Amino acid sequence: MSKIMNMAVDVRHLRLDLQGWPILRNISFAVRAGEYFTIVGPNGAGKTSLLRCINRILSDWHGTININSVSIAAFSQRELARLVAYVPQAGGRHNPFTVRETILMARYPHLTPFVSVSYRDLRFVEDALALTGTGSLADRAMHTLSGGERQKVLLAAALAQNAKVLLLDEPTTFLDPRHRDVFRRVLRTINREKGLTVIEVTHDLNCAALDSHRILALRNGEVAFCGVPNQFMDEDVLTGIYDRAFLFTEHPVTGQLMILPEGGES
Amino acid sequence: MKVMILAITILLTLAVLVASPFLGMTSISAGTVLSAPDDNPDSQIFWQLRVPRVMLGFLAGAAMSLAGMVFQAMFRNPLATPYTLGVSSGAALGATLSIRLGFSFAFLGVTGTTLAAFAGALLAIITVYGLTRKRPGASTATMLLAGVAVNFTFSSLILLVHYTSDMASSFNILRWLMGRLDTVGPDEPLQLLPLLIFGGLAALTLHRELNLMSVGDELAVSRGVDVSRYRKVLFISTSVMVGGVVAICGPIGFVGMMAPHICRLLVGPDHRWLGPMSLLFGGTFLVACDTLSRMVTAPAELPVGVITALLGGPFFLWLLTGRRGSSVDAGM
C-alpha cells in the first residue's frame, strides 16, 4: 500500500491520437515522489505529447494518469497547476513581459481573482531568480533574451509556481556547456535537497545517465525501455531504440558508462 | 511611471468629457446651460443632444477599445478584433436588411434597425465560434480565418442588399455604414451601458488570464488557466458588447484595433494597467474625434468614422515606423 501512496505520477494504459494519427500507445509507468526521471527517444517518439498529457495541455487521451493517487481528471486546471509545473521547449520569443513579470505570472494558481499579489508571492519570485542565477536579467523583456537565457527564466518561473512535480521539455537544448551544467546543478539541487519530482525529456543521453534515477525510452509511441541508467547504457538496449551502433567509455570520475560520438573515417 | 500615465489619461478624459458638449456647430457657454430655462434652444441642444452624444461616444469607444485589447491578447495577433472577426459585418448586414425592408417598429424603445443589427452581430459570433468549436484544439489562426471568411460573406450580402435598394434606403444604408454617434436623447447610451458593464467587467477582472493567454495558450494552461473556458467567456462577453455598439453606432471599428496598441506602447503589456487605460483612451479618443467631426466642416457634420480612420491610420503607421514599432509586434 505504501508503495502505491508515494507514486507522484502514475500513468496507466495511456493512449493518444492527434487528428487520427496514433501518437502514444499503451504507455504505463510510475514515477516515485522525489525521483529524477528522464524520458528519451528518437524524434517523433511522442515524448513532448506525453508531458502535455500529464499537465492536461492535451486532454483527449484515454487511460489514467494519477498524481499522488488521484486521477488528474478530478482536478481543476488551477489545482493541477499547484501540483505540476512545466518548462516548455524554448518559447517566449514573442513574450513582451519582463523576466520578473513572467516569473510572477507563474504564481497564478496560488492567487484568487480579487486578491492582489502578496509579499509571499514576491518572495517566491526572488528565490527563483536567485536559484537560477537570472537576477541580473530581472528587468529585461523576455523577447530581448537569448534562447538559453529564456530557458533559465522558464525554469525559474516553474520553480516559482511551487509545484511538487516538475515537467521539463528539452530544457538544455540552447545552453552552452557552462550554462548547461549550471542548469543541471540547479535541477539536481531542487531534486535532491527540495525533494521535487523531476520528469525531464532530453536527447542528451549522457546527462540523462548521470543525473537520473531511472530512464524511460519511447519509440514509435510505445515504451521501449524503462529502468536504471546502468541497464540503459547497453549496446542492445540503445540499438533497439535508435537503430544504430554506439561506442561506450567509462566516465573518469563516476565510472558511469557514457556514449562517445562517432569518430571520423580513418 | 504607469501611475503617472494613467493619472494623466484620467485628467484628459475628464477634460474632454466636460469640454466636448460645449463645442460644435455653435459653441454654447457654460452660463447658458446652467442658468437658462428649459425652453432655451441652446440649453436643449446641450442636454438633449450633445451630452447624450458624448456619453454614447465614450461608451462606444471604450467598448471597442476593450474588445480589441481582449481579442489581440487571446489571438496573439495585432489584427484580431471582434470587428475583423465578422461581428460588425454581421451587425451591418442586419441593419442593412432592416433599412432595406423598411422595419419601422420599436421594441422597448429599441428600434428595429438596432435589433436587427444586434441579431446580425450575434449570428456572426455564433457562426465563428461554432465553426471553431467543431474542431477541438482549433488554432487561433483557424478562428481568425473563419472570421475573415464570415466577414467576406456578410460584406458581399450587404452589397447585394444595397444594390437592390431604392435611392432613399440606399442613402440610409450608406450613412449607417459610415458610422454615427448622433443621437436624440439618452436612450441609446443607456441601452449600451449594461452591455459595456457586462463586457468590461470580464475584460478588466480577467487581467491575469489575459496576460498568460497573451504569452501562449499552452503556457497559460500549464500555469493553471482553464483556457478554453475563459476564451469562451471573453469571446462572448466582448462580442455581445461590440454587437451592441455596432448595432447603435454602425461600424466604427478602427478605434478597437488602434487604441489598445497605443495604450500598450504607453503602459506596457500588463493587462492590469492596459485594461483601464484602453477603456479610458478608447472612449476619450472617440469623443475627441466626434467633437472634431462636428467642428471642421460646420455647419455640416463629417461621419465620425471618417475622422477616426483619417487621424488614426497615419498615426498608427507613424508608430510602426518609429523605434517603438518593434514593441507592437512583440506585444503579440
Interface residues (C-beta under 8 A of the other chain):
Chain A: R52 N55 R56 I57 D60 S76 Q77 R78 E79 L80 A81 R82 V84 A85 Y86 P88 G91 G92 H94 N95 P96 F97 E101 T102 M105 A106 Y108 P109 L111 P113 F114 A141 H143 Q161
Chain B: R76 P136 T205 R208 N211 L212 S214 V215 G216 E218 L219 V221 S222 R223 G224 V225 D226 R264 G268 P269 D270 S327 D329 A330 G331 M332
